[in-house]
Amino acid sequence: MTAQVHVLLSEVRRMITRTIGPHVALDPEDKRVRHIVAQLNSVESTLDLID
């Protein structure tokens, strides 16, 4: 199970940096972008605690 959590954690981190990151760079004040980043950061934190 730990390996699966580690894989999910890696995927979430990649999504934040490669997919969401460019959107944040374009418009860091966009409410939707900030909401998505907050949600993904929460998922990342939870997975990090489990891992």
Phi and psi restraints in degrees (range 20) as a CNS / XPLOR table:
assign (resid 1 and name C) (resid 2 and name N)
       (resid 2 and name CA) (resid 2 and name C) 1.0 -60.6 20.0 2
assign (resid 2 and name N) (resid 2 and name CA)
       (resid 2 and name C) (resid 3 and name N) 1.0 -37.5 20.0 2
assign (resid 2 and name C) (resid 3 and name N)
       (resid 3 and name CA) (resid 3 and name C) 1.0 -64.4 20.0 2
assign (resid 3 and name N) (resid 3 and name CA)
       (resid 3 and name C) (resid 4 and name N) 1.0 -39.9 20.0 2
assign (resid 3 and name C) (resid 4 and name N)
       (resid 4 and name CA) (resid 4 and name C) 1.0 -65.0 20.0 2
assign (resid 4 and name N) (resid 4 and name CA)
       (resid 4 and name C) (resid 5 and name N) 1.0 -41.0 20.0 2
assign (resid 4 and name C) (resid 5 and name N)
       (resid 5 and name CA) (resid 5 and name C) 1.0 -64.7 20.0 2
assign (resid 5 and name N) (resid 5 and name CA)
       (resid 5 and name C) (resid 6 and name N) 1.0 -40.5 20.0 2
assign (resid 5 and name C) (resid 6 and name N)
       (resid 6 and name CA) (resid 6 and name C) 1.0 -62.4 20.0 2
assign (resid 6 and name N) (resid 6 and name CA)
       (resid 6 and name C) (resid 7 and name N) 1.0 -40.7 20.0 2
assign (resid 6 and name C) (resid 7 and name N)
       (resid 7 and name CA) (resid 7 and name C) 1.0 -64.4 20.0 2
assign (resid 7 and name N) (resid 7 and name CA)
       (resid 7 and name C) (resid 8 and name N) 1.0 -45.2 20.0 2
assign (resid 7 and name C) (resid 8 and name N)
       (resid 8 and name CA) (resid 8 and name C) 1.0 -62.1 20.0 2
assign (resid 8 and name N) (resid 8 and name CA)
       (resid 8 and name C) (resid 9 and name N) 1.0 -41.2 20.0 2
assign (resid 8 and name C) (resid 9 and name N)
       (resid 9 and name CA) (resid 9 and name C) 1.0 -61.6 20.0 2
assign (resid 9 and name N) (resid 9 and name CA)
       (resid 9 and name C) (resid 10 and name N) 1.0 -42.7 20.0 2
assign (resid 9 and name C) (resid 10 and name N)
       (resid 10 and name CA) (resid 10 and name C) 1.0 -62.9 20.0 2
assign (resid 10 and name N) (resid 10 and name CA)
       (resid 10 and name C) (resid 11 and name N) 1.0 -41.3 20.0 2
assign (resid 10 and name C) (resid 11 and name N)
       (resid 11 and name CA) (resid 11 and name C) 1.0 -65.3 20.0 2
assign (resid 11 and name N) (resid 11 and name CA)
       (resid 11 and name C) (resid 12 and name N) 1.0 -40.9 20.0 2
assign (resid 11 and name C) (resid 12 and name N)
       (resid 12 and name CA) (resid 12 and name C) 1.0 -65.4 20.0 2
assign (resid 12 and name N) (resid 12 and name CA)
       (resid 12 and name C) (resid 13 and name N) 1.0 -43.6 20.0 2
assign (resid 12 and name C) (resid 13 and name N)
       (resid 13 and name CA) (resid 13 and name C) 1.0 -62.2 20.0 2
assign (resid 13 and name N) (resid 13 and name CA)
       (resid 13 and name C) (resid 14 and name N) 1.0 -40.3 20.0 2
assign (resid 13 and name C) (resid 14 and name N)
       (resid 14 and name CA) (resid 14 and name C) 1.0 -64.1 20.0 2
assign (resid 14 and name N) (resid 14 and name CA)
       (resid 14 and name C) (resid 15 and name N) 1.0 -40.9 20.0 2
assign (resid 14 and name C) (resid 15 and name N)
       (resid 15 and name CA) (resid 15 and name C) 1.0 -62.4 20.0 2
assign (resid 15 and name N) (resid 15 and name CA)
       (resid 15 and name C) (resid 16 and name N) 1.0 -41.8 20.0 2
assign (resid 15 and name C) (resid 16 and name N)
       (resid 16 and name CA) (resid 16 and name C) 1.0 -63.4 20.0 2
assign (resid 16 and name N) (resid 16 and name CA)
       (resid 16 and name C) (resid 17 and name N) 1.0 -47.1 20.0 2
assign (resid 16 and name C) (resid 17 and name N)
       (resid 17 and name CA) (resid 17 and name C) 1.0 -78.4 20.0 2
assign (resid 17 and name N) (resid 17 and name CA)
       (resid 17 and name C) (resid 18 and name N) 1.0 -38.2 20.0 2
assign (resid 17 and name C) (resid 18 and name N)
       (resid 18 and name CA) (resid 18 and name C) 1.0 -95.1 20.0 2
assign (resid 18 and name N) (resid 18 and name CA)
       (resid 18 and name C) (resid 19 and name N) 1.0 -29.7 20.0 2
assign (resid 18 and name C) (resid 19 and name N)
       (resid 19 and name CA) (resid 19 and name C) 1.0 -101.4 20.0 2
assign (resid 19 and name N) (resid 19 and name CA)
       (resid 19 and name C) (resid 20 and name N) 1.0 -51.0 20.0 2
assign (resid 19 and name C) (resid 20 and name N)
       (resid 20 and name CA) (resid 20 and name C) 1.0 -82.1 20.0 2
assign (resid 20 and name N) (resid 20 and name CA)
       (resid 20 and name C) (resid 21 and name N) 1.0 -33.4 20.0 2
assign (resid 20 and name C) (resid 21 and name N)
       (resid 21 and name CA) (resid 21 and name C) 1.0 -50.8 20.0 2
assign (resid 21 and name N) (resid 21 and name CA)
       (resid 21 and name C) (resid 22 and name N) 1.0 -49.4 20.0 2
assign (resid 21 and name C) (resid 22 and name N)
       (resid 22 and name CA) (resid 22 and name C) 1.0 -61.4 20.0 2
assign (resid 22 and name N) (resid 22 and name CA)
       (resid 22 and name C) (resid 23 and name N) 1.0 -34.0 20.0 2
assign (resid 22 and name C) (resid 23 and name N)
       (resid 23 and name CA) (resid 23 and name C) 1.0 -68.3 20.0 2
assign (resid 23 and name N) (resid 23 and name CA)
       (resid 23 and name C) (resid 24 and name N) 1.0 -38.8 20.0 2
assign (resid 23 and name C) (resid 24 and name N)
       (resid 24 and name CA) (resid 24 and name C) 1.0 -64.0 20.0 2
assign (resid 24 and name N) (resid 24 and name CA)
       (resid 24 and name C) (resid 25 and name N) 1.0 -40.8 20.0 2
assign (resid 24 and name C) (resid 25 and name N)
       (resid 25 and name CA) (resid 25 and name C) 1.0 -64.1 20.0 2
assign (resid 25 and name N) (resid 25 and name CA)
       (resid 25 and name C) (resid 26 and name N) 1.0 -35.9 20.0 2
assign (resid 25 and name C) (resid 26 and name N)
       (resid 26 and name CA) (resid 26 and name C) 1.0 -72.0 20.0 2
assign (resid 26 and name N) (resid 26 and name CA)
       (resid 26 and name C) (resid 27 and name N) 1.0 -42.3 20.0 2
assign (resid 26 and name C) (resid 27 and name N)
       (resid 27 and name CA) (resid 27 and name C) 1.0 -148.7 20.0 2
assign (resid 27 and name N) (resid 27 and name CA)
       (resid 27 and name C) (resid 28 and name N) 1.0 81.1 20.0 2
assign (resid 27 and name C) (resid 28 and name N)
       (resid 28 and name CA) (resid 28 and name C) 1.0 -66.0 20.0 2
assign (resid 28 and name N) (resid 28 and name CA)
       (resid 28 and name C) (resid 29 and name N) 1.0 -14.8 20.0 2
assign (resid 28 and name C) (resid 29 and name N)
       (resid 29 and name CA) (resid 29 and name C) 1.0 -95.0 20.0 2
assign (resid 29 and name N) (resid 29 and name CA)
       (resid 29 and name C) (resid 30 and name N) 1.0 -0.4 20.0 2
assign (resid 29 and name C) (resid 30 and name N)
       (resid 30 and name CA) (resid 30 and name C) 1.0 -65.4 20.0 2
assign (resid 30 and name N) (resid 30 and name CA)
       (resid 30 and name C) (resid 31 and name N) 1.0 123.2 20.0 2
assign (resid 30 and name C) (resid 31 and name N)
       (resid 31 and name CA) (resid 31 and name C) 1.0 -60.2 20.0 2
assign (resid 31 and name N) (resid 31 and name CA)
       (resid 31 and name C) (resid 32 and name N) 1.0 -41.7 20.0 2
assign (resid 31 and name C) (resid 32 and name N)
       (resid 32 and name CA) (resid 32 and name C) 1.0 -65.7 20.0 2
assign (resid 32 and name N) (resid 32 and name CA)
       (resid 32 and name C) (resid 33 and name N) 1.0 -42.1 20.0 2
assign (resid 32 and name C) (resid 33 and name N)
       (resid 33 and name CA) (resid 33 and name C) 1.0 -64.1 20.0 2
assign (resid 33 and name N) (resid 33 and name CA)
       (resid 33 and name C) (resid 34 and name N) 1.0 -44.3 20.0 2
assign (resid 33 and name C) (resid 34 and name N)
       (resid 34 and name CA) (resid 34 and name C) 1.0 -61.7 20.0 2
assign (resid 34 and name N) (resid 34 and name CA)
       (resid 34 and name C) (resid 35 and name N) 1.0 -38.9 20.0 2
assign (resid 34 and name C) (resid 35 and name N)
       (resid 35 and name CA) (resid 35 and name C) 1.0 -64.8 20.0 2
assign (resid 35 and name N) (resid 35 and name CA)
       (resid 35 and name C) (resid 36 and name N) 1.0 -44.9 20.0 2
assign (resid 35 and name C) (resid 36 and name N)
       (resid 36 and name CA) (resid 36 and name C) 1.0 -62.0 20.0 2
assign (resid 36 and name N) (resid 36 and name CA)
       (resid 36 and name C) (resid 37 and name N) 1.0 -44.3 20.0 2
assign (resid 36 and name C) (resid 37 and name N)
       (resid 37 and name CA) (resid 37 and name C) 1.0 -61.4 20.0 2
assign (resid 37 and name N) (resid 37 and name CA)
       (resid 37 and name C) (resid 38 and name N) 1.0 -43.1 20.0 2
assign (resid 37 and name C) (resid 38 and name N)
       (resid 38 and name CA) (resid 38 and name C) 1.0 -62.3 20.0 2
assign (resid 38 and name N) (resid 38 and name CA)
       (resid 38 and name C) (resid 39 and name N) 1.0 -42.8 20.0 2
assign (resid 38 and name C) (resid 39 and name N)
       (resid 39 and name CA) (resid 39 and name C) 1.0 -64.5 20.0 2
assign (resid 39 and name N) (resid 39 and name CA)
       (resid 39 and name C) (resid 40 and name N) 1.0 -44.9 20.0 2
assign (resid 39 and name C) (resid 40 and name N)
       (resid 40 and name CA) (resid 40 and name C) 1.0 -67.7 20.0 2
assign (resid 40 and name N) (resid 40 and name CA)
       (resid 40 and name C) (resid 41 and name N) 1.0 -35.1 20.0 2
assign (resid 40 and name C) (resid 41 and name N)
       (resid 41 and name CA) (resid 41 and name C) 1.0 -64.4 20.0 2
assign (resid 41 and name N) (resid 41 and name CA)
       (resid 41 and name C) (resid 42 and name N) 1.0 -36.3 20.0 2
assign (resid 41 and name C) (resid 42 and name N)
       (resid 42 and name CA) (resid 42 and name C) 1.0 -65.3 20.0 2
assign (resid 42 and name N) (resid 42 and name CA)
       (resid 42 and name C) (resid 43 and name N) 1.0 -43.8 20.0 2
assign (resid 42 and name C) (resid 43 and name N)
       (resid 43 and name CA) (resid 43 and name C) 1.0 -61.9 20.0 2
assign (resid 43 and name N) (resid 43 and name CA)
       (resid 43 and name C) (resid 44 and name N) 1.0 -44.3 20.0 2
assign (resid 43 and name C) (resid 44 and name N)
       (resid 44 and name CA) (resid 44 and name C) 1.0 -60.1 20.0 2
assign (resid 44 and name N) (resid 44 and name CA)
       (resid 44 and name C) (resid 45 and name N) 1.0 -44.6 20.0 2
assign (resid 44 and name C) (resid 45 and name N)
       (resid 45 and name CA) (resid 45 and name C) 1.0 -62.7 20.0 2
assign (resid 45 and name N) (resid 45 and name CA)
       (resid 45 and name C) (resid 46 and name N) 1.0 -43.6 20.0 2
assign (resid 45 and name C) (resid 46 and name N)
       (resid 46 and name CA) (resid 46 and name C) 1.0 -63.1 20.0 2
assign (resid 46 and name N) (resid 46 and name CA)
       (resid 46 and name C) (resid 47 and name N) 1.0 -46.3 20.0 2
assign (resid 46 and name C) (resid 47 and name N)
       (resid 47 and name CA) (resid 47 and name C) 1.0 -64.6 20.0 2
assign (resid 47 and name N) (resid 47 and name CA)
       (resid 47 and name C) (resid 48 and name N) 1.0 -36.4 20.0 2
assign (resid 47 and name C) (resid 48 and name N)
       (resid 48 and name CA) (resid 48 and name C) 1.0 -64.6 20.0 2
assign (resid 48 and name N) (resid 48 and name CA)
       (resid 48 and name C) (resid 49 and name N) 1.0 -36.9 20.0 2
assign (resid 48 and name C) (resid 49 and name N)
       (resid 49 and name CA) (resid 49 and name C) 1.0 -67.1 20.0 2
assign (resid 49 and name N) (resid 49 and name CA)
       (resid 49 and name C) (resid 50 and name N) 1.0 -37.4 20.0 2
assign (resid 49 and name C) (resid 50 and name N)
       (resid 50 and name CA) (resid 50 and name C) 1.0 -72.5 20.0 2
assign (resid 50 and name N) (resid 50 and name CA)
       (resid 50 and name C) (resid 51 and name N) 1.0 -36.7 20.0 2
